[in-house]
C-alpha cells in the first residue's frame, strides 16, 4: 500500500525548506570558492558525502544496489549528464552572482519541455511558449546587457562564462530528467541516485587530477574552508535524502514547483550574506524568470496529475 499523502500546505513547506537548503549550499560553495577551493574539489566532497549517506540509506532499507544490464548504459549516461550539471553549476556560482547563476540553472524546465517535444512528446502549448519568451526576456535583463556592453573585456568574459556554464548545466539536467522519466523509471530512486552520484564523484576526481578545469585537486587548507566544505555538502546532501524518504508522501506531481524557491532564496541570501547586490534591472529580470519558470512548472504539474 502507498503511504498516506501529507497535507498540501505541509508538503509545500517541506519542499520549500528543501529548496532553501539547496540555496544555502550554494552560498556555502561560493564562500568556499572565494577561500580558494576548486570547483572539482567541491563536487568531489559534496558527491562523496551523498554517496556515503545514500549507501547507509540503502543498507538500512536493505535495498540491493543492482542495475539491470539493459539499463546500465542509461544509468551511466545519467551519471555523466549530472556530472556536467554539477560542475557547470559550481563554475557559474564561482564566477557570477549566486542568484543569477541559479536563475539560469532553473531554465531546465524550459529545456525539459523542448527535449520532451523533440523526442516525440507533446509540443509546448502557446501559453508555454509565451512563458518561455518571458523567461528569456528576464534572463536578458538579469545579465544587464547594456551595462555589460560598456564593461571591460574581462568582465564580459566572466559573465558569459558563468551564464554559459549555468545554461549547459540546465540542459544536461533537463536531459537527465528525461532519461529518468522515460528510460529508467522502474529503477529505485535511491539506487539510481547512488550510482549517479558515484559517477559524479569519480568523474570530478578524474578532472581534478588531470587539472582540466582548475588547479590540482587538494584538501581544504584552513578550518574555515573545512567548515564551508561541510556546509555545502550537508545543505545539499541532507535535503536530497529527505526528498527520497518523503517523496512518496509529498505528491510531487502537484507540489514540485515549490522547489523553484531556490533561485529566490539564493538572490536574497547572496544579497544578505555575500553582499551581491543587483541592479534594479537585474531584479526585474530575475522576477520575470522566476514567474515564468514557476508557471511552466505548475502547468506541467497540472498535466501530470490529470
Beta strands, then each sheet from edge to edge (+ up, - down):
end
